[in-house]
């Protein structure tokens, strides 16, 4: 659709309005979970403004936190039956595995795609499909490096069972990593999540596993880079 012309003299038509628009397009907003991590060092920078090294260190910490907690806008594909990446990062595993036992899907291996998030990746998690949340289960565990295969089974994790309008069930698992000490899942049982909707976040290095129903066609390979809510991981049967 062609963009509506902006009449001369309006704020959007001015140089300042154009700059603001460019900033909005290229600098992602901050996830609300990151507000305290940005506000605290900014306060330190203000209080310590007479000491250059304190001010610089605090501003650096605020900038790093803002980068970590960035929450960019994403546009999911509209094709039916596709499953998008629930997170940004590198695809670490494309295999079959038994889903977490606490989610109650039995011990039959299902197709799985695992995405490893480094500290430089966007760390919000997004719903891979349009679905209703049927179960959420948190499990305490270890904090092994999230790029290890055994991290899926032994690390601290939060599992969410999703059911699509066509009856397909998928499981998305947020897994804490070596540096991660906090998993945030804002979705609750009964919530309806549109494809690409943000539902959680993991702090400081992590991993997200997606388990698909049998018969799903996986469309990615190990080593690929995934963009949350946009990269198509699979097609449902």
C-alpha positions as CSV (number, residue, x, y, z in Angstrom):
1,X,0.0,0.0,0.0
2,X,1.4,3.4,-1.0
3,X,2.2,5.7,1.9
4,X,-0.1,8.7,2.3
5,X,1.6,12.0,1.3
6,X,2.4,14.2,4.3
7,X,1.1,17.8,3.8
8,X,3.8,20.5,4.1
9,X,3.9,22.3,7.4
10,X,2.9,19.3,9.5
11,X,5.3,18.1,12.2
12,X,6.0,14.9,10.4
13,X,7.0,16.8,7.3
14,X,9.5,18.9,9.2
15,X,13.2,18.0,9.6
16,X,12.7,17.2,13.3
17,X,9.7,15.0,12.5
18,X,11.7,13.1,9.9
19,X,14.6,12.5,12.3
20,X,12.1,11.3,15.0
21,X,10.6,8.9,12.5
22,X,14.0,7.5,11.5
23,X,14.9,7.0,15.2
24,X,11.7,5.1,15.8
25,X,12.4,2.9,12.8
26,X,16.0,2.1,13.6
27,X,16.3,2.1,17.4
28,X,14.2,-0.6,18.9
29,X,12.1,0.1,22.0
30,X,13.0,-1.2,25.4
31,X,11.3,-4.2,27.0
32,X,9.7,-3.1,30.3
33,X,11.7,-5.7,32.2
34,X,14.8,-3.8,31.3
35,X,13.7,-0.4,32.6
36,X,15.2,-0.9,36.1
37,X,18.5,-2.0,34.6
38,X,18.7,1.1,32.5
39,X,17.3,3.6,35.0
40,X,19.6,2.6,37.9
41,X,22.9,3.3,36.1
42,X,21.4,6.5,34.6
43,X,20.7,7.6,38.2
44,X,24.3,6.8,39.1
45,X,25.5,8.8,36.2
46,X,23.5,11.8,37.3
47,X,24.6,11.6,40.9
48,X,28.2,11.0,40.0
49,X,28.3,13.6,37.2
50,X,31.2,15.4,38.9
51,X,33.4,12.3,38.6
52,X,34.1,11.5,35.0
53,X,35.0,7.9,35.5
54,X,31.7,7.2,37.4
55,X,29.6,9.0,34.8
56,X,31.2,7.1,31.9
57,X,31.0,3.7,33.5
58,X,27.3,4.3,34.5
59,X,26.4,5.5,31.0
60,X,28.2,2.5,29.5
61,X,26.2,0.1,31.8
62,X,23.0,1.9,30.8
63,X,23.7,1.5,27.1
64,X,24.7,-2.1,27.4
65,X,21.5,-2.8,29.4
66,X,19.4,-1.0,26.8
67,X,21.0,-3.1,24.1
68,X,20.3,-6.3,25.9
69,X,16.7,-5.5,26.7
70,X,15.8,-4.2,23.2
71,X,12.4,-5.2,21.9
72,X,12.3,-4.7,18.1
73,X,9.1,-4.8,16.2
74,X,8.7,-7.9,14.0
75,X,6.3,-8.8,11.1
76,X,5.4,-12.5,11.1
77,X,4.6,-14.3,7.8
78,X,0.9,-14.8,7.0
79,X,1.2,-18.2,5.3
80,X,-1.0,-20.8,7.0
81,X,0.5,-23.7,9.1
82,X,3.9,-22.1,9.5
83,X,5.8,-22.1,12.8
84,X,8.1,-19.1,13.3
85,X,11.2,-18.8,15.5
86,X,10.3,-18.1,19.1
87,X,13.7,-16.3,19.6
88,X,16.6,-14.7,17.9
89,X,19.9,-16.7,17.8
90,X,21.8,-19.6,16.2
91,X,20.0,-22.9,15.6
92,X,22.0,-25.3,17.7
93,X,20.0,-28.5,17.2
94,X,17.5,-29.9,14.6
95,X,16.6,-33.4,15.8
96,X,13.9,-35.4,17.7
97,X,13.7,-35.6,21.5
98,X,11.3,-36.3,24.3
99,X,9.6,-33.1,25.5
100,X,10.0,-32.0,29.2
101,X,8.1,-34.6,31.3
102,X,6.4,-31.9,33.4
103,X,4.4,-30.7,30.4
104,X,2.6,-34.1,30.2
105,X,3.0,-35.1,26.5
106,X,4.5,-38.6,27.2
107,X,7.8,-40.1,26.3
108,X,7.6,-40.3,22.5
109,X,10.3,-38.3,20.8
110,X,9.0,-35.3,18.8
111,X,10.7,-33.1,16.2
112,X,12.7,-30.3,17.9
113,X,14.5,-27.1,17.0
114,X,16.8,-25.5,19.5
115,X,18.0,-21.9,19.3
116,X,21.0,-20.6,21.3
117,X,20.9,-17.0,22.3
118,X,24.2,-15.3,23.0
119,X,24.3,-12.2,25.2
120,X,24.3,-10.1,22.0
121,X,21.0,-11.5,20.7
122,X,17.5,-10.1,21.3
123,X,16.3,-11.9,24.4
124,X,12.5,-11.6,24.3
125,X,10.6,-14.8,23.4
126,X,7.7,-14.8,20.9
127,X,4.8,-17.2,20.3
128,X,5.8,-19.4,17.3
129,X,2.1,-19.8,16.2
130,X,-1.3,-18.4,16.9
131,X,-2.5,-20.6,19.8
132,X,-4.1,-20.9,23.2
133,X,-1.8,-21.6,26.2
134,X,-2.8,-25.0,27.6
135,X,-0.1,-25.5,30.3
136,X,2.9,-23.6,31.8
137,X,5.4,-25.5,33.9
138,X,8.5,-24.2,35.7
139,X,11.3,-26.6,36.6
140,X,14.3,-25.8,38.8
141,X,17.7,-27.1,37.6
142,X,21.3,-26.4,36.8
143,X,23.0,-23.6,34.9
144,X,25.1,-25.4,32.3
145,X,26.2,-23.5,29.2
146,X,23.0,-23.3,27.1
147,X,24.8,-24.4,23.9
148,X,25.3,-27.9,25.4
149,X,22.8,-30.6,24.3
150,X,22.2,-31.8,27.9
151,X,21.1,-28.3,28.9
152,X,17.6,-29.1,27.6
153,X,17.2,-31.9,30.2
154,X,19.1,-30.6,33.3
155,X,19.0,-26.7,33.2
156,X,16.4,-24.5,34.9
157,X,13.5,-24.1,32.4
158,X,10.0,-22.9,31.8
159,X,7.8,-25.0,29.4
160,X,4.7,-23.8,27.7
161,X,2.2,-26.0,25.9
162,X,0.4,-24.3,23.0
163,X,-2.6,-25.6,21.0
164,X,-3.4,-24.1,17.6
165,X,-7.0,-23.5,16.3
166,X,-6.6,-26.6,14.2
167,X,-5.7,-28.8,17.2
168,X,-1.9,-29.1,16.8
169,X,0.1,-29.0,20.0
170,X,3.6,-27.4,20.3
171,X,5.9,-27.0,23.3
172,X,8.2,-23.9,23.7
173,X,10.8,-24.2,26.4
174,X,12.8,-21.3,27.8
175,X,16.1,-22.6,29.2
176,X,18.4,-20.8,31.5
177,X,22.1,-20.7,30.5
178,X,25.5,-20.3,32.2
179,X,24.9,-16.6,32.9
180,X,21.1,-16.6,33.0
181,X,19.5,-16.4,36.4
182,X,16.0,-15.3,35.6
183,X,13.3,-16.6,33.3
184,X,10.3,-14.4,32.7
185,X,7.1,-15.9,31.3
186,X,4.1,-13.6,31.2
187,X,1.7,-16.0,29.6
188,X,-0.8,-17.9,31.7
189,X,-3.1,-20.9,31.0
190,X,-6.0,-19.8,28.8
191,X,-4.2,-16.9,27.1
192,X,-4.6,-16.7,23.4
193,X,-1.3,-15.6,21.8
194,X,-1.1,-14.3,18.2
195,X,1.8,-15.5,16.1
196,X,4.9,-13.4,16.9
197,X,3.4,-12.0,20.2
198,X,6.0,-11.5,22.9
199,X,5.4,-13.6,26.0
200,X,8.6,-13.7,27.9
201,X,12.3,-13.0,28.3
202,X,15.4,-14.7,29.6
203,X,18.2,-12.7,31.2
204,X,21.8,-13.0,30.0
205,X,22.5,-15.9,27.7
206,X,20.0,-18.7,27.2
207,X,18.3,-21.2,24.9
208,X,14.8,-21.8,23.5
209,X,13.6,-25.3,22.4
210,X,10.5,-25.8,20.2
211,X,8.9,-29.3,20.0
212,X,6.6,-29.9,17.1
213,X,3.8,-32.5,16.5
214,X,4.8,-35.7,14.6
215,X,4.7,-35.2,10.9
216,X,5.9,-31.6,10.9
217,X,8.2,-30.6,8.1
218,X,11.3,-28.8,9.5
219,X,12.7,-26.1,7.2
220,X,15.9,-25.1,9.0
221,X,19.4,-26.5,9.5
222,X,21.9,-26.4,12.3
223,X,24.1,-23.3,12.2
224,X,21.5,-21.0,10.6
225,X,20.6,-17.7,12.2
226,X,17.0,-17.3,13.3
227,X,15.1,-14.0,13.6
228,X,12.3,-14.2,16.2
229,X,8.8,-14.1,14.8
230,X,10.0,-13.9,11.2
231,X,12.2,-17.0,10.4
232,X,10.0,-19.9,9.5
233,X,11.2,-23.0,11.3
234,X,8.7,-25.5,10.1
235,X,5.3,-26.3,8.5
236,X,2.7,-28.2,10.5
237,X,1.2,-31.3,9.0
